Amino acid sequence: MPSKRRPSGIPARLGAVATAAALLAGCAGAGGGGSASDGGDTLNVLMVNNPPMVQLQKLTADHFTKETGIKVNFTVLPENDVRDKISQDFSNQAGQYDIATISNYEVPIYSRNGWLHALDSYVAEDKAFDQADILGPLSDSLKGADGKLYAEPFYGESSFLMYRKDVFAAKGLTMPAKPTWQQVADLAAKADGAEQGMKGICLRGLPGWGEVMAPLTTVVNTMGGTWFTKDWKARLNSPEFTRATEFYVKLVREHGEAGAAQAGYAECLNNMTQGKTAMWYDATAGAGSLEAKGSPVKGKIGYVPAPVDRTESSGWLYTWAFGMQKASKKADSAWRFISWASGKEYEELVGEQVGWADVPAGKRASTYANPEYRKEAAAFAEVTREAIGAADPVNPGVQPRPAPGIQFVGIPEFTDLGTKVSQQISAAIAGRTSVPDALAASQKLAEKVAEEYR
């Protein structure tokens, strides 16, 4: 079992790739592994199936491989599946995958257990990558307890509320600049059925600590709840946690999407894109897909900060980032891919070939200073940047926490605990159990974890 120590806190043109590649070819010893200068390596990358990653997969062969000679084999899986596979491969140091998409939840835990390759030496040599350009909250969240950097963000996100401006205008509804959750619930009731087949809001209900528990935990935080007190007392059946959960379950059952108990990020994105929902509270990363070329709702969506209750802000902080497995025998080649995929040149490539709204943003200051990006992503760029800047993983609620994390608790046991609790919540959404019963069962699970820390 992983260590129980508490974790700490959280393209330039393609020609520039060749320049960076030449630079890195000369520093093969920086991070160990064989040199990729002969262009003969093949990398295995395990990746979540979110739209920005799927786009990366499409662009890699014609650009990264063509420039470097390094082939990339992708394994792309849904979020819950990819988390399980990454955990298994990295914990065993099996070395099947050189690189995987991990997050600011895994980095402190994986690095402490020696499963990740530190990237500091590569960053020091690769001046073109420009580590200082990475937004501070994300860069900090991808460091281990030893202060070393263990992953680079592909995109960063917080959470916000998305809504159909045209539907609201037609119904005479006004979205507040900083809505409360009660205001959102009232608006969902009024927007429900505004168009044929349209529901008032979409909220995740799919089991998974990174699915339903992510948005729900932000509601818990702002309504005064917490998973654990600072002295490790479980609080899942507290009045505050109960109120937030009952609110969430009631809202999605009464005005949410059909089949909510099996709807996650991907399903809500699809519902919003197809005009099946008037509002959606979720990751800021979803805006890029909604505003992409060819999207039927492009230009129709408004974006406001995550709804609040007792706190000033409630958006989460998350990044899908590329981490290098310690057991990889191709560390230098792996860095070249990470540097390219997380670099400025890749963002420019996406902007020019796909569209600036599709850029995997939320990670670089230069992105938000780019006139082309700001023009194309004007509807959501500033709201996203402000949400990421306002996120506080150390103090996300109204009381001190024993471990960092906004939409998760930064301990190894949370993957199992969060998943089991999510199954209880999803069952309540499906009507198979009540919220009090779901939380009573969840409290028992949380108490067992808390006992190990007290």
C-alpha positions as CSV (number, residue, x, y, z in Angstrom):
1,M,0.0,0.0,0.0
2,P,1.3,3.5,-0.8
3,S,2.9,5.5,2.0
4,K,0.6,7.1,4.5
5,R,2.6,10.3,4.7
6,R,0.5,13.3,3.8
7,P,1.3,14.9,0.4
8,S,2.5,18.5,0.2
9,G,0.1,21.3,-1.0
10,I,-0.7,21.3,-5.4
11,P,3.6,26.1,-30.9
12,A,6.4,29.2,-31.9
13,R,6.3,27.5,-35.3
14,L,7.1,23.8,-35.9
15,G,10.6,25.0,-36.8
16,A,11.1,25.7,-33.1
17,V,10.5,22.0,-32.4
18,A,13.5,21.1,-34.5
19,T,15.6,23.6,-32.6
20,A,14.4,22.2,-29.3
21,A,15.0,18.7,-30.5
22,A,18.5,19.5,-31.5
23,L,19.2,21.0,-28.1
24,L,17.8,18.0,-26.3
25,A,19.7,15.5,-28.4
26,G,22.8,17.0,-27.0
27,C,21.8,16.4,-23.4
28,A,21.0,12.7,-23.4
29,G,22.3,12.3,-19.9
30,A,20.0,14.9,-18.3
31,G,17.4,12.5,-17.2
32,G,18.8,9.0,-18.0
33,G,17.6,6.7,-20.7
34,G,18.9,6.3,-24.2
35,S,19.3,9.1,-26.6
36,A,16.6,9.7,-29.2
37,S,18.9,11.4,-31.6
38,D,18.8,8.4,-34.0
39,G,15.1,8.9,-34.4
40,G,14.5,5.2,-33.9
41,D,12.5,5.2,-30.6
42,T,8.9,4.3,-30.2
43,L,7.0,5.7,-27.2
44,N,3.9,4.2,-25.5
45,V,1.5,6.8,-24.2
46,L,-1.5,6.0,-22.0
47,M,-4.1,8.8,-22.2
48,V,-7.6,9.8,-21.2
49,N,-10.1,10.1,-24.0
50,N,-11.0,13.7,-23.6
51,P,-11.4,15.7,-26.8
52,P,-8.0,17.6,-26.5
53,M,-6.2,14.3,-26.1
54,V,-8.0,12.8,-29.1
55,Q,-6.9,15.8,-31.1
56,L,-3.3,15.4,-30.0
57,Q,-3.4,11.8,-31.1
58,K,-4.5,12.9,-34.6
59,L,-1.7,15.5,-34.9
60,T,1.2,13.6,-33.5
61,A,2.3,11.5,-36.5
62,D,2.3,14.3,-39.0
63,H,4.1,16.7,-36.8
64,F,6.0,15.3,-33.8
65,T,7.0,12.0,-35.5
66,K,7.8,13.7,-38.7
67,E,10.1,16.2,-37.0
68,T,11.8,13.8,-34.6
69,G,11.5,10.3,-36.0
70,I,10.0,9.2,-32.7
71,K,6.9,7.1,-33.2
72,V,4.1,7.2,-30.6
73,N,1.7,4.5,-29.8
74,F,-1.4,5.8,-27.9
75,T,-3.7,3.8,-25.7
76,V,-6.8,6.0,-25.2
77,L,-9.4,5.1,-22.5
78,P,-12.3,6.6,-20.6
79,E,-11.4,8.4,-17.4
80,N,-12.2,5.7,-14.9
81,D,-10.6,3.0,-17.0
82,V,-7.4,5.0,-17.7
83,R,-7.0,5.8,-14.0
84,D,-7.1,2.1,-13.1
85,K,-4.6,1.1,-15.8
86,I,-2.2,3.9,-15.0
87,S,-2.2,3.1,-11.3
88,Q,-1.6,-0.6,-12.0
89,D,1.3,0.0,-14.5
90,F,3.0,2.7,-12.5
91,S,2.7,1.1,-9.1
92,N,4.2,-2.1,-10.4
93,Q,6.8,-0.1,-12.5
94,A,6.0,-2.5,-15.3
95,G,7.3,0.0,-17.8
96,Q,4.6,-0.9,-20.4
97,Y,3.9,2.8,-20.8
98,D,6.6,5.5,-21.0
99,I,4.2,8.4,-20.5
100,A,0.7,8.7,-19.0
101,T,-1.8,11.4,-18.4
102,I,-1.9,12.0,-14.6
103,S,-3.2,14.8,-12.6
104,N,-2.4,17.0,-9.6
105,Y,-4.0,14.4,-7.5
106,E,-1.6,11.6,-8.5
107,V,1.7,13.6,-8.7
108,P,2.4,14.1,-5.0
109,I,1.5,10.4,-4.3
110,Y,3.3,8.8,-7.2
111,S,6.4,10.9,-6.8
112,R,6.7,10.1,-3.1
113,N,6.5,6.4,-4.0
114,G,9.3,6.7,-6.7
115,W,7.0,6.0,-9.6
116,L,7.8,9.1,-11.6
117,H,10.8,10.6,-13.4
118,A,11.7,14.1,-12.1
119,L,11.7,16.6,-15.0
120,D,13.8,19.4,-13.5
121,S,17.0,18.6,-15.4
122,Y,15.1,18.5,-18.7
123,V,13.4,21.8,-17.9
124,A,16.8,23.4,-17.1
125,E,18.2,22.4,-20.5
126,D,15.2,23.0,-22.6
127,K,15.0,26.8,-22.6
128,A,12.4,26.8,-25.4
129,F,9.9,25.1,-23.2
130,D,9.8,28.1,-20.9
131,Q,8.7,26.7,-17.6
132,A,8.2,30.2,-16.2
133,D,5.3,30.6,-18.6
134,I,3.3,27.8,-16.9
135,L,0.6,29.2,-14.6
136,G,1.8,29.1,-11.0
137,P,-1.1,27.1,-9.5
138,L,-0.6,24.4,-12.0
139,S,3.2,24.3,-11.8
140,D,3.1,24.1,-8.0
141,S,0.5,21.4,-8.1
142,L,2.7,19.1,-10.2
143,K,5.6,19.1,-7.7
144,G,6.4,16.5,-5.2
145,A,7.0,16.9,-1.5
146,D,10.7,17.2,-2.4
147,G,10.0,20.3,-4.4
148,K,10.9,18.6,-7.7
149,L,8.7,18.8,-10.8
150,Y,7.2,15.5,-11.9
151,A,4.7,16.4,-14.7
152,E,3.9,19.0,-17.3
153,P,0.3,20.1,-17.9
154,F,-1.4,19.4,-21.2
155,Y,-4.3,21.6,-20.2
156,G,-5.4,23.1,-16.9
157,E,-8.9,23.7,-15.7
158,S,-11.1,25.0,-13.0
159,S,-14.9,24.7,-13.0
160,F,-17.6,27.1,-14.0
161,L,-21.2,27.4,-15.1
162,M,-22.1,27.3,-18.7
163,Y,-25.6,28.4,-20.0
164,R,-27.5,29.0,-23.2
165,K,-27.7,32.8,-23.6
166,D,-30.3,32.6,-26.4
167,V,-32.5,30.3,-24.3
168,F,-32.3,32.5,-21.3
169,A,-33.1,35.6,-23.4
170,A,-36.1,33.8,-25.0
171,K,-37.4,32.9,-21.5
172,G,-36.7,36.3,-20.0
173,L,-34.1,34.8,-17.6
174,T,-31.1,36.6,-16.3
175,M,-27.9,34.8,-15.2
176,P,-26.2,36.6,-12.3
177,A,-22.5,37.6,-12.8
178,K,-21.7,35.4,-9.7
179,P,-24.6,33.0,-9.1
180,T,-25.4,31.2,-5.9
181,W,-26.4,27.6,-6.1
182,Q,-30.0,28.5,-5.0
183,Q,-30.2,30.9,-7.9
184,V,-29.0,28.2,-10.3
185,A,-31.6,25.8,-9.0
186,D,-34.3,28.4,-9.5
187,L,-33.1,29.0,-13.0
188,A,-32.9,25.3,-13.8
189,A,-36.6,25.0,-12.9
190,K,-37.5,27.9,-15.2
191,A,-35.3,26.7,-18.1
192,D,-36.5,23.1,-17.9
193,G,-38.5,22.4,-21.1
194,A,-37.6,25.8,-22.7
195,E,-37.0,23.9,-25.9
196,Q,-38.3,20.5,-26.9
197,G,-36.3,17.8,-25.0
198,M,-34.3,20.4,-23.1
199,K,-33.5,20.0,-19.4
200,G,-32.7,22.8,-17.0
201,I,-29.1,21.6,-16.1
202,C,-26.6,18.8,-16.6
203,L,-24.6,17.6,-13.6
204,R,-22.4,14.5,-13.4
205,G,-24.0,11.5,-11.8
206,L,-21.7,8.8,-13.1
207,P,-19.8,6.8,-10.4
208,G,-16.2,7.7,-10.1
209,W,-14.1,9.8,-7.7
210,G,-13.2,12.0,-10.7
211,E,-16.8,11.9,-12.1
212,V,-19.8,12.7,-9.8
213,M,-17.6,13.4,-6.8
214,A,-15.7,16.2,-8.5
215,P,-18.6,18.7,-8.9
216,L,-20.4,17.4,-5.8
217,T,-17.4,18.0,-3.6
218,T,-17.2,21.7,-4.7
219,V,-20.9,22.0,-3.7
220,V,-20.0,20.4,-0.3
221,N,-17.1,22.8,0.1
222,T,-19.1,26.0,-0.5
223,M,-22.1,24.8,1.6
224,G,-19.8,24.4,4.6
225,G,-19.0,20.7,4.4
226,T,-15.8,18.7,4.3
227,W,-14.8,15.0,3.9
228,F,-12.5,15.2,7.0
229,T,-11.8,17.8,9.7
230,K,-8.2,18.8,10.3
231,D,-7.8,16.2,13.1
232,W,-9.1,13.4,10.8
233,K,-12.7,13.1,11.8
234,A,-14.9,11.9,9.0
235,R,-17.8,14.3,8.2
236,L,-19.8,12.7,5.4
237,N,-23.0,12.5,7.4
238,S,-22.7,16.0,8.9
239,P,-25.5,18.4,8.3
240,E,-23.5,20.4,5.9
241,F,-22.4,17.5,3.7
242,T,-25.9,16.1,3.9
243,R,-27.5,19.5,2.8
244,A,-25.1,19.8,-0.1
245,T,-25.7,16.2,-1.3
246,E,-29.5,16.5,-1.0
247,F,-29.4,19.7,-2.9
248,Y,-27.3,18.2,-5.7
249,V,-29.3,15.0,-6.0
250,K,-32.6,16.8,-5.9
251,L,-31.5,19.3,-8.6
252,V,-30.3,16.7,-11.0
253,R,-33.3,14.4,-10.4
254,E,-35.8,17.1,-10.9
255,H,-34.2,19.2,-13.6
256,G,-31.2,17.3,-14.8
257,E,-30.5,15.1,-17.8
258,A,-32.1,11.8,-18.5
259,G,-30.1,8.8,-17.2
260,A,-28.2,11.1,-14.9
261,A,-26.8,8.3,-12.8
262,Q,-24.8,7.2,-15.9
263,A,-23.9,10.6,-17.2
264,G,-20.3,12.0,-16.7
265,Y,-18.3,14.7,-18.3
266,A,-18.5,13.3,-21.8
267,E,-22.3,12.8,-21.6
268,C,-22.9,16.3,-20.3
269,L,-20.7,17.8,-23.0
270,N,-22.6,15.9,-25.6
271,N,-26.0,17.1,-24.1
272,M,-24.9,20.7,-24.1
273,T,-23.5,20.5,-27.6
274,Q,-26.7,19.0,-28.9
275,G,-29.0,21.5,-27.2
276,K,-30.4,19.0,-24.7
277,T,-29.6,21.2,-21.6
278,A,-29.8,24.8,-20.8
279,M,-27.0,24.9,-18.2
280,W,-24.0,22.8,-17.3
281,Y,-21.7,23.0,-14.3
282,D,-18.4,21.4,-15.1
283,A,-14.8,21.8,-16.1
284,T,-13.7,25.0,-17.9
285,A,-12.0,22.8,-20.5
286,G,-15.5,22.0,-21.9
287,A,-15.8,25.5,-23.4
288,G,-13.2,24.7,-26.1
289,S,-15.4,22.0,-27.5
290,L,-18.6,24.1,-27.2
291,E,-17.0,27.0,-29.1
292,A,-15.1,24.8,-31.7
293,K,-15.7,25.3,-35.4
294,G,-18.7,23.3,-36.4
295,S,-20.2,23.2,-32.9
296,P,-24.0,23.8,-33.2
297,V,-23.9,26.0,-30.0
298,K,-20.9,28.0,-30.9
299,G,-21.5,31.7,-29.8
300,K,-24.7,30.7,-27.9
301,I,-23.0,29.9,-24.5
302,G,-22.4,32.2,-21.6
303,Y,-19.9,31.5,-18.9
304,V,-19.9,32.6,-15.2
305,P,-17.9,31.5,-12.2
306,A,-18.7,28.3,-10.2
307,P,-21.8,28.9,-8.1
308,V,-21.3,29.5,-4.4
309,D,-23.1,29.4,-1.1
310,R,-20.9,30.3,1.9
311,T,-17.5,30.8,0.1
312,E,-16.3,33.5,-2.2
313,S,-15.4,31.1,-4.9
314,S,-15.8,27.3,-5.4
315,G,-14.1,26.3,-8.7
316,W,-11.8,23.3,-8.6
317,L,-8.2,23.1,-9.7
318,Y,-7.2,20.3,-12.0
319,T,-4.8,19.5,-14.8
320,W,-4.4,16.6,-17.0
321,A,-0.6,16.4,-17.3
322,F,2.0,14.2,-18.8
323,G,4.1,12.2,-16.3
324,M,7.0,10.0,-17.2
325,Q,7.2,6.5,-15.6
326,K,10.4,6.0,-13.7
327,A,10.9,2.6,-15.3
328,S,10.8,4.0,-18.8
329,K,14.0,3.2,-20.8
330,K,13.3,6.1,-23.1
331,A,13.4,9.1,-20.8
332,D,15.0,11.5,-23.3
333,S,12.5,10.6,-26.1
334,A,9.7,10.8,-23.5
335,W,10.7,14.4,-22.6
336,R,10.8,15.4,-26.2
337,F,7.2,14.3,-26.6
338,I,6.2,16.0,-23.3
339,S,8.0,19.2,-24.2
340,W,6.2,19.3,-27.6
341,A,2.7,18.4,-26.4
342,S,2.8,20.8,-23.4
343,G,4.7,23.5,-25.3
344,K,3.8,26.8,-27.0
345,E,4.4,25.4,-30.5
346,Y,1.7,22.7,-30.0
347,E,-0.8,25.3,-29.0
348,E,0.0,27.4,-32.1
349,L,-0.3,24.2,-34.2
350,V,-3.8,23.6,-32.9
351,G,-4.8,27.2,-33.2
352,E,-3.8,27.4,-36.9
353,Q,-4.9,23.9,-38.0
354,V,-7.9,23.3,-35.9
355,G,-9.0,26.6,-34.3
356,W,-7.9,28.7,-31.4
357,A,-10.9,27.8,-29.3
358,D,-9.7,24.2,-29.4
359,V,-6.3,25.0,-28.0
360,P,-5.6,23.0,-24.8
361,A,-5.4,26.1,-22.7
362,G,-5.5,26.9,-19.0
363,K,-1.8,26.3,-18.5
364,R,0.3,29.1,-20.0
365,A,0.3,32.8,-19.3
366,S,1.3,33.4,-23.0
367,T,-1.9,31.8,-24.2
368,Y,-4.0,34.5,-22.5
369,A,-1.8,37.2,-24.0
370,N,-2.2,35.8,-27.5
371,P,-4.5,38.1,-29.5
372,E,-5.7,35.3,-31.7
373,Y,-6.6,33.1,-28.8
374,R,-8.2,35.9,-26.9
375,K,-10.3,36.8,-29.9
376,E,-11.5,33.3,-30.6
377,A,-11.9,32.3,-27.0
378,A,-13.3,35.7,-25.8
379,A,-16.4,34.1,-24.4
380,F,-14.6,32.0,-21.8
381,A,-10.9,32.8,-21.7
382,E,-10.9,35.4,-18.9
383,V,-13.4,33.5,-16.8
384,T,-11.2,30.4,-17.1
385,R,-8.0,32.3,-16.2
386,E,-9.7,33.9,-13.2
387,A,-11.1,30.6,-12.0
388,I,-7.8,28.9,-12.1
389,G,-6.1,31.8,-10.2
390,A,-8.8,31.8,-7.5
391,A,-8.6,28.1,-6.8
392,D,-7.2,27.3,-3.4
393,P,-6.4,23.6,-2.9
394,V,-5.3,24.2,0.7
395,N,-8.3,26.1,2.0
396,P,-11.2,25.4,-0.4
397,G,-14.0,25.5,2.3
398,V,-14.8,27.2,5.6
399,Q,-12.6,25.1,7.8
400,P,-9.0,23.7,7.9
401,R,-8.4,20.5,6.0
402,P,-5.9,17.7,6.8
403,A,-4.8,17.2,3.2
404,P,-4.9,19.4,0.1
405,G,-7.4,19.2,-2.7
406,I,-10.6,21.0,-3.8
407,Q,-12.6,18.3,-5.6
408,F,-10.6,15.5,-4.0
409,V,-8.8,14.7,-0.8
410,G,-5.0,14.4,-1.5
411,I,-4.4,11.0,0.1
412,P,-3.7,7.6,-1.6
413,E,-6.9,6.1,-0.2
414,F,-9.1,8.6,-1.9
415,T,-9.3,6.7,-5.2
416,D,-10.9,3.8,-3.4
417,L,-12.9,5.8,-0.9
418,G,-14.1,8.3,-3.5
419,T,-15.1,5.6,-5.9
420,K,-17.1,3.7,-3.3
421,V,-18.8,6.9,-2.0
422,S,-19.6,7.9,-5.6
423,Q,-21.4,4.6,-6.1
424,Q,-23.6,5.5,-3.1
425,I,-24.3,9.0,-4.5
426,S,-25.1,7.6,-8.0
427,A,-27.5,5.1,-6.5
428,A,-29.3,8.0,-4.7
429,I,-29.5,9.9,-8.0
430,A,-30.9,6.8,-9.7
431,G,-33.5,6.5,-6.8
432,R,-32.2,3.2,-5.6
433,T,-31.3,4.6,-2.1
434,S,-31.9,7.7,-0.1
435,V,-29.3,10.4,0.5
436,P,-29.2,9.8,4.3
437,D,-28.7,6.0,3.7
438,A,-26.0,6.7,1.1
439,L,-24.2,9.0,3.4
440,A,-24.5,6.7,6.4
441,A,-22.8,4.0,4.4
442,S,-20.2,6.5,3.1
443,Q,-19.5,7.7,6.6
444,K,-18.5,4.2,7.7
445,L,-16.1,4.0,4.8
446,A,-14.6,7.3,5.6
447,E,-14.2,6.5,9.3
448,K,-12.0,3.5,8.4
449,V,-9.7,5.7,6.4
450,A,-9.6,8.4,9.1
451,E,-8.6,5.9,11.7
452,E,-5.4,5.1,9.8
453,Y,-4.4,8.8,10.0
454,R,-5.3,9.7,13.6
